[in-house]
Amino acid sequence: MADPRRRAARLYRELGPVVYRRLGELLGGGPGVAPATQETFERLVADLARLEEPRSAVARAYAAATAEADAVLGRRGAARARSREVPGCPSKVEDLALEERLLGRGAGALEAHLEGCASCRERLAAKERLGEEFRASVYPPTVEAVMDAAVAPWSRGWRRRLLVLFPAAGLAASLAVFLLFAPHLATDEMGPTRAPLGLAVYAGAEGRRPVRDGGPVPAGAELRFRLRSRSPCLLRLVAADATGVSPIYPPSGEAAPVTGTASLPATARLDGRPGPVRIYAVCAPGPLSGDTVAAAVSGATAGGDRAVRRGGALAGLPEGTLHATVLLEKTP
C-alpha cells in the first residue's frame, strides 16, 4: 500500500483548493480561511480510501467545507442555506459543477455553456486564482500537518489491535512492535524537516534558546534567526504585531538570496510591550519587494492581537512563494 502521508499530500494539493474556495465564499474570506481549510482536510484524510473515490471526492471535500463553515458560523445549516448560484447565469450552474470542471471531471458537459456564459467564465477564472493562492501560500506551510493527520488514525488503529493481541502481560512487547513499525516524523527546531521552508527563532543573551511556536519570550528580548530552504529563493524576514509590520532582514534594498540551512546575519530586539508578535519568513523564486511582503503580512494579521495570534494565508505574493511563521508571546 502506498505511503499514507504521500497520498494525503497528493489529495491535499488536488482537493485542498475546493475546500479553500468554499470556505472563503461562505466565511467571507479573511485570515481564518486557511486554518479552517487545514483543519477540514485533516479530518478528511482520516479516511483516505473514501477521499480517493473519483466519483465522490470533489463532492465530499465540498460538503466537508460547508459543514466546517456551519460550525464556524455557529448555526447548523447556515452555510447550506446560502445560495450556491451566482446571479447572471441563466442556467444556474452551481459552484460544485465548476469545481468538478476545474479538476477535469465532467468537463465536457460544461464547455458549451462556458462559451456562452460570461458570468460562469468569470467565476471559473476567480476559482483558478484562488487555487493558485492556495498552492502558493496555504499548501506549503500546512501540508506536513495534513500528512501527519493521515498517519494518526492508522497508528491509533494498530495500537488497538496490538493491545488485543498482547493484553496485560504483553503490553511492553506490543509497544515495542508499534514503535518499530510506526512512521518516523522527523522534526527539529525549524519544524518538519521535509517542509520546503523552515524557520527557527532564538532568544537569550547568546541566541541559543529556540522559542517554540506560541512560546513566551521576554518583551525586550533580542532575537536571532535560522532558516532552512530546500531550494534557492529570495528572502524577506518581517515581524507583525498589532501596530503593524516591520522589516527585519534585509532591513532595506533587494530581497536576500538564501539556500540550504543557515543562521541569518540579522538580529531584532523586541519593543518591550507585552503581547503577541509573529515572525514571517517569505521566500520567492524571483524578485520580491518589501512593499509586497508588508501588504501580504498586514492583510493576514490586521485586526489586533487576536488576528496576530491566528495568522493566516499570505495573499498577493508571486507564484511559487513560500512562507514560514513563528508566533511569540512577549511577556513582562
N, C-alpha and C positions, 0 to 999 in steps of 0.2 A: 504493500500500500504506500502511496506517495506520502512524503513528509507533510503532516497536517499544517505545519507552520507555513510551508511554501504554498500549499493550497489556499490557506487563509489570505496570504499576501496577494495571490493572484486574484482571488474573488474580491478582495477589498479594492484593488485597483480598478477592477471591471465594474463592480456594482456600487462601490462607495459613492460615486457621483450621483447615482439615483437617490440614495439616502440624503446626501448633502443638499441636492436641489430641492427635494420635497420638504425637508426641514426648513430650509431657507425661505421657501414660499409660505409655509404655514406659521412660522415663528416671526416672520417679518425681517429676516436677516439678523445681523449683529454678531458679536463675538461668541455667543453661546451656541451657534450652529455647529461649529467644528467639534467641540467636546461632545455635543449631543450625537453627532454623526459617529464619532468613535465609540461611544457607549452603546449605541444601537447596533453597530456592527459586531462589537464584542459579544453581544447576545446572539446575533445571527450565526456566527461561526461556531457556536456551541454545538450546532448540528450541521456539519459541513455537507453531509450526503444530501440532505434536503435542499440546501442552498445551491448545490451543483446541478439540480434538476433543471435542464434548459427550458422546459415549458413553464416553469413557475418561478424561476429565480428572480426575475425583474419584479413581478407582482409581489413576491414575498418581501423583497427589500423595500418596495414602495409602501406596503402595508405596515411593515415594522417602523418605518419613519413616521407614518401617520399616527401609529399608536404612541410613539415617543412624544410627538407633538401634543397629543391628548394629555399625556402625563405632565408635560411641562406647563401646559396651559391650565391644568388642574380641573378640567371639565371633560368628563368622559364623552366622547363623541363630538367634541367641539371642532376638532380638526377635520373630521369626516364631513361635518356639516358645511364646511367651506366648499364652495363650488370648485370643481376641477376644470371647469370650462372657462375659456377666455373670450370676452366679447370680441366680435369681429370675425369669428369663424362660423360660416353658415352651416357647416356640418357638425359643429360642436364636438370636434375631435378632442378627446381627453388627454391630459398630460401623460398618462400611463402609456398610451399608444405612441406618443413621441419618444418616451423613454425606450420602448421596445425598438423603435426605429433607430435611435442612436446606437444601440448595441447590435444593429444588423439583424434584428429578429422581427419578422413581419414587415420588412421594409417595403416590399413590392406593393403592398396594398395601399400605401400612403403616397407613393411617388406622384401619381396623377393629381391627387388632392393638393399636395405641396406646390406643384407647378402653378396652380390657380389660386392659392390662398396665401396672400402676403402676410396675414396675421400669424399663421402657423409657421411660415418660414422665419419670421422674427422670433417666435417662441423657441424654435429649434436652435437658432443661432445663439440666443441667450443661454439656453441649456448647454450648448457646446462651450461657451465661455466659462460657465460655472464649473463644467467638468475639468477644464484646463486649470482653473483656480484650485480645485480640489487636489488634482495631481501634483501641482507645484507647491502648494502651501500647507495642505492638510495631511495628505498621504505620508510625506517623508517623516514628520515627527511623531506620527501616531501608529504607523504600520507595525512597529515592534510590539506594542501593547495588544493589538488585534491578533497578531501571530501567537502571542502568549496565551490569549484567551481561547484560541483553538486547541491548545495543548491542555489547558486546565481541566476540561471535562474528561479528557482521555485519562489523565493521571488520577483523577478522582475515581473514575470507574475501575481502574486497575487496583487502586488501594482497597476498594470494597471487595473485589474478587480475591485479593491476596489475604484479606482478613478472614474470608470464608475458608480458603484453602489452608491457612496456617493460623487457626484460632488459638488464643490464650498463649500456650507454651511456645507456639511457633511464631509469635509476633515479631521477635527480633529478626528471625530468618526472613519473614515476609518483607520487613522494612529494608533489609539488605538487598533483596531481589529488586524491590522497587527503585532503590537508589541506583542500582546497577543499570537499569534499563530506562529510567526517566530521562527525558531530553535535557541536555545541558543548555542553559540560557546564560550566555556569557555577558556580563556587565562589568563596568568599572565606574570610577567617579564621573566619567563623561557620559554615562548612560549605556544603552545596549551597544556592544562592540560592532554589531552588524549595521547599525544605523549609518546613513550616508553622512551625517554631520553630528558631532557630539561637542558639548560644551561643559567645562567644569569651572566653577568659581571657588577661589580660595581666599580665606580671611586670616587675620592674625599678623603679628609683627613680621614674621618671615614668610608669610604667604604659603604656609604648608598645610593648613587645615581646610580640607574640602568641605563646602557647605552643601548639604543635601537640598534638593528642590523643596521649597517651602520652609526651609530651616531658618532658625534665628541667627542674626549677626548683630554685633554692637552697632548702634545707629551712626557712629562716626568711624567705623572700621575702614581700613584700607583693603582693597580687593585686587587680586591678581587672577589671570585667566589662562586657561589651556584649551586648545581646540584640536579636534580630530576631524579631518575631511578625507573621504575616500577618493575624491577626485579634485584636481586643481580648480580653484574658484577665487573670486574676488570678494573680500570680506569687509563688512562693516559691523562693528560691535556698538550697541547703544543700550542706554538704561531708560526705563519708563517708570514713572510714578504718577501720583495724582496731579502733579504740577505740570507734567509734560514729558518730552523725550529729549535726552541729552546724548551727544556722541561720546564714545569712549575711545574707539580705535577704528581707523586713524582719526585724530581729532579734527582734521580738515584734509582737503585735497582728494585725490583719487582713492578708490577702494583698494585695500591691500591684498596682494596675491598670497594665497596660502595653499598648502597641500600637505598631506600626511598629518602627523601629530607633533605639536609644538606648543611651547609656552609663548604667549603673545607679549611683545615688548610694550606693554601698557599696564598702568595701574589706575585705580579710581578710588577716591575717598568719598564715602557716603556723607550726606549733608547733616547728620546729627539729629534729624527729626524722625521719631518713631513712625512706623507704617510699612506697607509693602513696597518693594521695588522689584521690577522684573528686568532681567538682563536678556537681551536678544542678540544672537549671532546670526547674521543674514549673509549668505554667500551665494553669489550668482556666477554663471558661466561666462558672463560678459560684463560690460560697464554697468556700474551700479551707483547712482547718485545718492548723496546724503539726504537730499530732499525727498526722494522716492521712498527711502527706507523710513525716514521720520514720519511721512504721511501714512505708510502702511502700519507702523507700530502704533502711532497715535490712534488710528482707526480701530485697532484691536484692543486698546487699553483705556480709551477715553471713557469717563463716567465715574471717576473716583476710585477709592481703594478697592471696592468690590470688583470693578472691571479689571484693575491691575492684577488682582489675585486670580481671576478667572482666565485672563489672557484670551487668546483666540487666534484664528487664522489670519495671516497677513495677506491682504488683497492688493492688487495693483502692482505686483512685482514682475520682473521679466520672467519669461518662461524658463523653467528649469531651476529657478532659485530655490535654495534650501534654507531652512532656519531651525535653530535650536534655541531653547529658552530655559532659564532657571529663575524661579521666584525666591526672593529673600524677604524675610520679615525683620525689619530694623527694630531693635529693642533698646530701651533706655539704658 
